[in-house]
Amino acid sequence: MDAAASAHRKVELQSPEDFTYLLNNVRRAAAESIGAAFPLADDDAEDALRARIEELVDDYIARTFALAAPNVSINGLPVPESLLPKEKSNGKTKDKGKKGSKKSKKKGAAAEDEDENVVYEPFDARLRDRIPDLLREEEELLREIAALKRRVPAQAATRVGDALKAGVAADEAALAAAKERVGDVDRDLRAKGRKRMLDSLEGGVDEGSAAAAPAIGVLQRNDEVAESFGTAVEGLGRLKRDMPATVARMERARAAGSYVIAGR
């Protein structure tokens, strides 16, 4: 027995669907043979003989495939128990008077329709050959994703660093322009004050009036000079108040830019 088993190779199948396909084909052929030998009656008369024959044939097919399963391999593995058909009668007699032909006709028709609707796709070698190509494509996509993970953060850091540098440069330019405007205002105020003082000093004619004219001129332009001086002081106060916030913002932007550039 062992010599015979070693001399003969097992029947090799590619997938469990092939085993199910063979089982359904045998059942379909048996159903066609029973239908040809025992046609279904149109009336409601009992057809216990046909029902019993169907059960015996199903049990015979189940035992045949169960005995043949040890000699069949699916991709080098034994046939699993879940694929093997089960016997229905197990050698016990059935009550023939409780089954009518109408039920057997519905059951047989439903089984035949189910077997006819089940279609198994044949093995396609071209689909199997596509598997290596798909695996290579997957590896290429994974490599591309890894390259993007390495490249994109550096590019993003570069863009952020450039944006921070541009912001710092704009803040420095705005600060320099503000300082220049304050300096211009201060120079204008000083020039106007000196001019007014000279005009007031040169306005007298005689000695008496020359001695009194500066005092009179100063008294006449005192409000205007005070208003101009107050405007200059207010502008300097605003500059002094806004200067720390602008400097702090520039320092934070410079520190962030240095951190990004150092990390890149």
Helices and strands as residue ranges (DSSP letters): H 2-7, E 11-13, H 16-37, H 48-68, G 69-71, E 72-74, E 77-78, G 81-83, G 96-98, H 101-117, H 125-201, H 207-220, H 222-263
